Structure formats: structure tokens, C-alpha cells
Amino acid sequence: MNTPANRFVLIGLLALTLAQTAHARDLDQDEALRLRREGVIQPLETLMQPAMQRYPNATLLEAELEEEDDVLVYEIELLTQQGQVRELELDARDGRILKDEEDD
């Protein structure tokens, strides 16, 4: 079924890539699925609710699961109704919004 929650899951899983950076490590989709099955992280579609309440009718542009300083975070980019791109970081365990800023 083509629902917003299903689109978030699909886009989120498609956006997961494996890359190394100095401060963050992107997790691939297999690792993300394993962590979700083990209950270490919450599903992206569940954690998106606070962000979508903050930015109603926003469009999800990108989602990545990263490990930053031993904290698992979903880094998401939203396009707001006003045409602004917002970059948010959500704690993958509980959904707390850790960062919310305009993307350059």
C-alpha cells in the first residue's frame, strides 16, 4: 500500500549508504535492519512523527542512519511547504530531535 509511512521507510532504506567520515559512520541497510530487529533503534517512520508535526506537509528528501560519537542518529532532510530545506538529526533510539537547522 502506498502510504506516507511506507514511503518514509522505502526512501529511508534507499538513502542508507556505507561511507566513512572523520566524525560519523553511515550504516548500510543490512546493519540498520539488524539494529531495528534487535530493538536497538526505532523504525524511521515512527520517529518521523515529531519532525512532521514541527513541519506539517513537509517532504522527506533524504534519510541516513549514522553513528556519531557512539550515538545512533537518523539524519534527515525535509523540504518544508515554504520551500526551505531543513536538516534534522533524530536520536534513533527514542526520536529526540538532536539538531534542527536550515540546510545550506
Secondary structure as GFF3:
##gff-version 3
##sequence-region A 1 104
A	DSSP	alpha_helix	4	15	.	.	.	ID=ss1
A	DSSP	beta_strand	24	26	.	.	.	ID=ss2
A	DSSP	alpha_helix	29	37	.	.	.	ID=ss3
A	DSSP	alpha_helix	44	54	.	.	.	ID=ss4
A	DSSP	beta_strand	59	68	.	.	.	ID=ss5
A	DSSP	beta_strand	71	79	.	.	.	ID=ss6
A	DSSP	beta_strand	85	91	.	.	.	ID=ss7
A	DSSP	beta_strand	97	102	.	.	.	ID=ss8
###
